[in-house]
Amino acid sequence: MKNLFDDETKENTSNKRMYKLIERCRMDLQKDPSNPDLHVRLGDLYMKWHLDIYNAGQYVDEAITEYQLAMESLIDSHEIYYKLGTAFYYKGDLDKALNYLTTALEKKHDYYDAYYMIAETFVKKAHFTDAIDAAQAAIQCSKLCSSSSHFLLYKLYDASSFKDTRIKIKAFYERLMAFLLIPFDKTAVKNICRSIAYLKFMPVFMLGFHAIQSKNYSRAIDLYKNAIESAPGFAPLYCVLGDIYLTTGYFEDAITEYKMAIWLDSFNVSAYRHLCRAYEEQGDYNQAIEIYNKLIAMAPNMPDLYSNLANIYYIKGEFDLAISNYQTAITLNPNRSWTSVIAQTMGFVYQENKSDPDAAISAYQTAYVLTPEDMDIYVNLGSAFYDKEDYANSLAIYRQALELEPHNPKIHCNLGFLYWGKGDTEEAIKSYELAIKYNENYDIAYNNLGVIYLDDLGRVNKAIELFKKAVECNPSYALAHFNLARSVSIVGDKIEAAKLYQAAQEINKVTMEIDPKDIADKISELFES
């Protein structure tokens, strides 16, 4: 790898030449320390060195110092304010950058470069509407030399063009204009040359990819770190390094790398998405929400961004915000099956967290229209009608589902619960037995059927048999342990019942199926008499 990272013929020669130029300028300043042109020249050299992709040093502060010294004499120069604004932009102080760039425009109202840098600054601040306005103003100032502004507009429109033909046409036009005007725009030519220079890192990507495929993550990390040291301005290197850290669980390191990638390339949607994921994995949901909102501002028509944001709000317990974002995702409707899943998720939130069966039914019905073959919709819709105590509609839904899949154990189990709730014990038993017939490991069906035999029919031994089967099918089923303990205590085996209650108590700490007080009360009752 020496030829890639320790190239003495190019990088070092360039650094030596730059160092000599800076030293010569410093010597001239010693002879004439108040010469503003020399300060500007030295500031320009520092900025050029700072932005060199092969330079790992940071010289933006030195550039700012020189520009500020020059400004003492060039107080009315639009150019010095522009240079200071640009330097603060690369330092990351975006508010100061905007202040200086705005002042440059006050000095010269048709200053193309200042408008363009203001647009870039707004992009960094995720103020995309303001960025579009500034880029368009830049084009008005210099129609011929505006390739960079057209390309910036293309990226802004392209990011928000999902399912919007009008914006797609705008994006195409801006890209075409950016291409046609390249020869007249020095900034565009420089950016293209910079991109071409990155091709030398293709072998590094290939070697790193091979190391990742063989799960040699330390090797891949070393490769990409060395590449970054050689070219600290190449955003994709930070992305792939962040992906490795994310895969291996080093979330803080992943976040750092993704932030660097976004700083270097404000339109790196993949870096934004992976940064959100890293924050979620870390449990920092507020930061994840902030990043998703920035992504949505950039690409407002991408439905999965809203659904992902809704999922985070759901985890945080902010159900109204979750529902609002699910609704937006459904409205954007990229495809029927995906939208159906989102509608069902929203229905679940309404049913389980908002106790609003009518809204849940509406959401499930939306899902049904989109994917009537999805059996989960019948289960959820029937359950919502049951919660509303609309047993007739619930029964109709389940019977309709059985016409499509007569051997579906989940539908039979839900039917059993419905009949049980209506007091029709005989039909409930038949339904639960069919659920067990079609799924011999159906723990819920065994448990519920056991409760009927225990509490409704008083057949304790049959109930014990069913509860044992439920526990066998699912050893982490707290409610089955609890019910088995109740049955065992009735036949007089208090010691075994106590063990089962304690097992239920331990499992319940994780599953939270039962009110802990109910278990504690049952344990106390065992030894009161």
N, C-alpha and C positions, 0 to 999 in steps of 0.2 A: 504493500500500500504506500510505499515511500514516494512513488511517482505521483500519487494523487494528493498527498498532504504535505509533503516537504519539498515542493518544487522550487529549487533555488534560482532557477533561470527566469521565472516570471514574477512570482509574488515578491520575492526578496529584492529583485532589481527595481520593481515598482516602488517598494517601500523606501529603498535607499535614495531613489530619485526624488521622491516626495520629501524625504527628510532634508535633503540638500536644498531644495527649493525653500522650505520653511526656514532653515538656518540662514539662508541668504537674505530672506525677507526680514528676519529678526535683526540681522546685522545692519541692514539699511535703516530699520527703525531706531536703532541705537544712535545713528547719525542724525536722524530727523524724526524724533519721537512724536511729534504732533501732526505728522503727515497723515490725513485721513485716508488717502488712497492706498497707502501702505498697510494701514490697519484693515481696510477692506480686502486687500489682496491676501493678507495673512489669514483673515477669517475665511476667505474662499478656499484657501489651501487646506485649512483645518477641516472644513466641511467636506471637501472632496476626499480627503483621507478618511474621514469618519464614515462616508458612504461607500467606500471601496469594499466590495463583497469579500475580498481576500484579507481585509484588515480586521483584526479582533479588538483593536483599541477603540476607545471612546474619546472623541475630540470635539464634541459639540459644545461643551462648556467653554473651551478655548476659543472656538469660533464666535460664540455669543459675546465673550469679553472683548474681542477685537472689534466686532461690529458696534458694540456699545461705545467703545472709545472713538470710533469713527463718527458715530452719530453726534457726538459733542460738537463737531464742526459741520456735519451734514444734516442739521436739524430739519431742513426743509426738503430733504431728498426722499422721494418715494421709494427709491431702490434700496436704501439702507433699512427702511422699515420692512420692506418685503424680505430682505435677507434675514433680518432678525426674526420675523414671523416664521419663515421656513426653518430656521435653526431651532426655534422653540417647538415647532411641529415635530421635528426628528428627536428632540429631547423628550417629547411626550407631554409637554405642558401646553395643552391644546387651547386653554382659555387665553393664555398670553399670546399664543400664535395668532388667534383670531383678532386680538386687540391690535397687534402690530400690522397684520395684513389689512385690517379695516382702515387703519391710519394711512397705510400706503395708498389705498383707494381714495382717501380724502385728499391726498396730495396729487393723485393722478386718477381721474374718474374712469378712464378707459384702459386701465392697466390689466392686460390679459393674465399675466403670470400671477398677480395677486388674487384675481377671481378664481383661477384654477386651484391655487393652494388653499383658498377658503373652502372650495368644494371638497378637496381631499381631507381637510380638517373636519368638516361636517360629517364625512363618511366615517372617520375615526371615532367621532362622538355619537355615531349611529343616528344622526339627524338627516335622514336620507332625502326628505322633501327639500330641506334647505340646501343640501348638496346639489340636487337637480337644478334648483334656481341659480346657484352660483356657477355651475358648469355652463348653463345656457347663457348667462351673462358674459362669461368668458368668451364663448363662441361669437357673440355679438361684437365683442371688442376686436377680435382678430379671426375673421372667418377662414383665412387661408392657412394660418399656422395653428390650427386648433385640433389637430389629430388627437392629442392627449385628452382634451375635454370631451370630444366625441366618444372616445373609448371609455372614459369614465361614465358617461351617460349610458353607453351600451351595457356596461356591467350593472348599473343601477336598474335599468329597465329589464334586463335579462333576469335578474334575481327576483323580480316581482311579476314576471310574465306568465306564471303558471295559470293555465286555463283562461288566458286573456289574450285573444288574437290581436286586439288593437295595440296592446303594449308590446307584443311580439314583433309586430311590424315596426314599431318605433325602435326597438332594440336592433332589428336588422338594418334599418336606415342608419342608425348611429355607428354601427360596426362598419358598414360600407364606407361612410364618410371618414371614419378613423383610418381605414386602410388607404383610401385615395389621397389623404392629406399627409401621410407619413413623411414624404420627402421634404415638406416645408416646415416640419415641427422638430426642432432639435431635441426636445424632451422625449418625444415619441421614439426618435432614432436611438437615443441613449437607452431607453427602456428595452427596446428590441435587442440591442447589443448585450445588455445585461442578461436578458433571458437566454440568449444563445450561449453565453458564457457558462450557464448552469448545466449545459449538456455534458460537460466533463464529469458530472457526478452520476451519470447513468450506471457505470460499473459499480459504484458504491451501493446504489439502490438494489441492483441485482444481487450483489453479495449479501447485503443485509436481508433481502427477501429470503434467500436460501437459508441463512442462519435462523430466521424466524420459523421457517417451515420445519427445520430440524430441532426447534425449541431451544436453540442455543442463544438465549436472549442476551446474555452478557456479551457475547461476540457481536451481536447486532448493535447493542448499545454503544460499544466501543467504536464500531465503524461509523455510526452516525454522529457521535460526539466529535470524533476526529474530523469528520467532514464539516461540521458546524464551526469548529475552530478555524478551518481553512476558509470557509465562506459563511460568516455569521449572518449574512443578509438573505440567505436562501430559505424561504418559508417552508417548502415541503419537507426539508430535513427535520424541522421541529415537529411537524405533524407525525411523521413515522416514528420518531423517538417518543412522542407522547402516546402513540398507540401501543408501543411496547410497554411503557410504564403502566398504562391503563390495564393491559392484559395481565400483567404480573402483580397488580394490586398496589402499585406505588402511585396513589392518586394525587398527592401533592406535587410530585415530579411531573406527572402527566399534565396537571393544570398549568404549571409553569411553562411547559413546552407549547401547549395549545395557545396560551396567551401570547407567547412570542410569535407564533405563526399568524395569529389574528392581527397583531400589531404590524407585522410586515405585509400582510395581505388582508385587508379589511373585508374582502368578499369571499374569504375562505369558509364557505358554508360547512364543509366537512369538519373543520377545526371547531367551529361554533357548536356543532352537534355533539362532537366528542367531548368538548369541554362541559356541556350540559350533563352528559352521561357521567363524567368524572365527578362532578359536584353531587349528582344523585347517589352515586356509589359511596361517596363520602358522607352522605346524609345532610349536605348543605343545600337544602331545598330553596332557600331564599336566593342564593346565588344562581342556582339553576333557573329559577323563574326569571331573574334579571336577564340572563343570557337568552332565554327563549323569547322574551319580549323584544330584545334587540334583533333576533333572527326574524321575528314576525314583522317588525318594522321594515326590515330589508326585503322579506319575501312574504307579503301579507296574504297570498293566495294558496299557500301550501298547507293543506288540511292536517297533515300529520304533526305539524308544529303545534297546532291548537290542541290536538288530542293528547300529545305528550305533556303539554303544559297543564291540561285538565287532570291528567293522572297525578301530577305533582300536587296540585291543589287538593285532590282527593286524599292523598296520603297525609297532607297537612290538616285534613278535616275541614277545609274551606269548600263546602259542597256547592254553594251557590256559584262560586267562581268556576268550579269544576264543570258544573252543568252548562254555564254560559259558554265555556270554551268547547265542550262537546257539541253544543248546538251549532257553533260556528263551523266546526269540522264537518258536521253533517251537511250544512248548507253548501259547503264547497264541493262535497260529493265527488271524489275522484273515481270510484268504482263501487258497484253495488254491494259486493261481499264485504269490502272494507267498511263502507258506511253502515252496513247492517250490524257489524260488530260494535261500532261506536254507539249506535242507537241502543243496542242491548246494554252496553256498559252504562249509558246514561239512565236507562230504565232501572238498572240495578241500584244506582245512586238514589233515584227517586223512591224506590221501594224500600230499601234497607236503611237509608240514612236520612231521608226527608219525610218518610212515612206518608207519601203521597201516591196511593195506588192508581189514581186516575191519570196522573202524569206518567207513571210507570207504564200503564197500559197503552197510552198514546205512543210512547217511545218504542215499546215492543211491537206495536202494530205497524209502525214505520219500518222496523226491521223485517217484519213478516212480508210486507209488500215487496221489499227488495230481495229477500231470499226465503221464499216460502218452503224450501226444502230443508231448512236448518231446524233440526229437532229441538235444539236448545231454546229457540224462540217459543215453541209450544210449552215447554216446561216453565219458562219464565212468565209467559203470558197467563197460563193457567194459575200459577202461583199468585200473580198480581190480582187476578179476579177473586181468588180465594181470600186474600188479605182484605179485599173490599167486601167480603161476605156475599159476593155474587156467585153462588155455587152453581147455578145453572150454566152460566157462561164458562166457568172454570171446567165443568164437566164436559161441555160441548167441545172445548179446545182439546182436552185430553183424548176424547173419543176420536176427534179428527186426526190427531197425531197417531193414534193406534191404527187408523185406516192406512196410514202411510208406512208405519213400522209396527206391526202387531206384536213383535217380540222385543220391543224396547223396554228394558227393565226399569229405567228411570221414570218413564211415563206410568207404568204400573205402580211403582212406588208412590208417585205423587197422587195417583188415583186412590190408593189405599189411604193416604193422609186425608184426602178430600172426603171419602166415605166415612172415615173415622170421625172427622170434624162434624159431619152431619148426623152422627149417631148411628150410622148403618154399619154395625160391627161385622156382620156376616160378609158384606161386600168388601169391607176393608181387609178382612183376613184373606179373601180370595185374591185381591189385588196384590197384597204383600207376598203371598205364596207364588203368584205368577212372576213377580219381580225376582224372587229367589230362584225360581225355576230357570229364568233366562240369564241370571247372574248368580252363581253359587257363592260368590264372595261379597255379596251386597250387604255390608255391615249395617247400614241405616235400616234396611228392610228387616233384618233380623232383630234389631233393637226395638223398632216400632211395633213389630208383631209381638215381641216379648212383652212390651208394656200393655198391649191389649189383653194378652193372656193373664198377666199379673193383676192389673187394676180393674179390668172390665169383667173378666171371666173367673178370676180367682184360681186359675190353674198354675200354681206356683212352680211345680216341677217342670212343666212345659216351658214356662217363662225362663227358668234357669237354663234349660237346654238352649233356648234361643239367644239369651244374653251371652252365654259362653261361646256360642258360634260367632256372635258379633265381635267379641274380644279377640277370638282366634283370627278372624278376618282383618281386624284392625286393632293391634295392641295399644295404639295411642288414642283410642276412642274413650275419652273420659266418661261420657254419659253412659256407655255400655257397662263400664266398671261400676259406676254409681248404681245403675239399675240392678246389676247382678248382686251387688252388696245388699240392696233392699230385699231382694228375693231370698238370699242366703240367711239374712237376719230373721226373716219370717219363719224359716224352718228351724231356727234356734242355734245356728252356728255363728255366735257372736264374734269369735276370734277371727274366723275367715271373713266375716262381713267387715270387721275393722280393717283388716289387711286390704280388702278391696276398696273401702272408702279412702284409705290412705293413698292407694295407687291412683284412684280417681283425683284425689287432691293434688298429687304431684303432676300428673298429666295436665290437669286443668290450669296449672300455673302458666303453661305454654299455650294451650288451646282456648282457654277461657270460654268453655261451652256452658258452664254451670255457675250459678251464683256461689262463690266460695262459702258464704254463710250457710247455704243449704247443706253442704257437705259437713261443715263443722257441727251443725245442729244434729245431723244424723249420727255422727260419731258420739256426741254427748248422750243422745237418747239410748244408745246401745247399753250403756253402763249405769243408767239412772235406776233401773229396776233391779 
